[in-house]
Amino acid sequence: MLEEDVLKHSPTVLTKAQQEQFFEDGCLVVEGVADDRWLHRLRAAMQEMVQRSREVSADDGTFVLEDGHGPDNPRLRRLTSPVSHHPEFWAFAKESPSADVAADVCGPDVKFFHSKLNFKWPSGGHRFDWHQDIPAWPHTDYSPVTVGIYLEDCGVEQGPLLAIRGSHKPPMHSMYDRDGNWVLRIPEDDLAPGWRDDVISLTGPAGSAVLINCRVIHGSEANVSGRMRPMLLNVYSSADSMPYVVNPIPSPYQGEIVRGKPARWASHDPRGCELPPDWSTGYSGPWKHQTG
Ligand SMILES: O=C(O)CCC(=O)C(=O)O
């Protein structure tokens, strides 16, 4: 669904002002989307997965490991597709207010796309270079939104998500370098003049949702604090927005309608989208290409 049609629907969780701010800025923090009960369930599921990772000694596609990971010192970068590995993550993606928030910015009919659980371990969690998400998983329109949930409080020193206000509006950057390599990274020299003034640090207490429009330029710094930054990221789209390349993070739930009803017509945005490499031959995640 296109933005002008989404805005015809009154939001149910967000205020109208928040809904409009999301489309203006390309990002939004909403506190309290995961309440204490959900946080308790999600943290327990996360701990189970961290326990399982102790037996893993090399990246296996599911557990993406940081240097120094071992049975006595688990250090994960990412749990890929948490919804595929623990039922609580799918319960949250489908049943929680996270999907209601997605409906407020995608239109009433919402489809699940994929999920990841990104960690930033204390004192060392990596940085993410500036990038735009949608060229990694193009859809027929730009309704896809990432709803990230902080599972612990996240302050500026923990490497919160950062976004460049309004950067979803101009034509998009290439996610390839000058030699034609997929890098999922925008060099700072290529950003619009004055971009630093528009950086928003998307901090928030545990349970906050960070909404990231699929075109907005975003990234994050390393975690220089002594506290962990776990963040659950679920990607949703309007039901009528159709992905047209292989999903880099497939799951049995891809395409499931989590709010409203399935579409009969596809939505098309006239702006095209750069294509990623062919993920059917494998997906290695952003770290292989980025500098952090
Ligand atoms: O976890 C982070 O800090 C950044 C995540 C992100 O930008 C992404 O997954 O696209």
The ligand as a MOL file (V3000), in Angstrom:
LIG
                    3D

  0  0  0     0  0            999 V3000
M  V30 BEGIN CTAB
M  V30 COUNTS 10 9 0 0 0
M  V30 BEGIN ATOM
M  V30 1 O 21.3900 -4.0140 14.9560 0
M  V30 2 C 21.7060 -2.9020 14.5060 0
M  V30 3 O 22.2530 -2.0490 15.1760 0
M  V30 4 C 21.4250 -2.5210 13.0770 0
M  V30 5 C 20.5340 -3.4570 12.3660 0
M  V30 6 C 20.3120 -3.0800 10.9540 0
M  V30 7 O 20.5670 -1.9890 10.5390 0
M  V30 8 C 19.7690 -4.0560 10.0520 0
M  V30 9 O 19.6020 -5.2340 10.4370 0
M  V30 10 O 19.4890 -3.6670 8.8980 0
M  V30 END ATOM
M  V30 BEGIN BOND
M  V30 1 2 1 2
M  V30 2 1 2 3
M  V30 3 1 2 4
M  V30 4 1 4 5
M  V30 5 1 5 6
M  V30 6 2 6 7
M  V30 7 1 6 8
M  V30 8 2 8 9
M  V30 9 1 8 10
M  V30 END BOND
M  V30 END CTAB
M  END
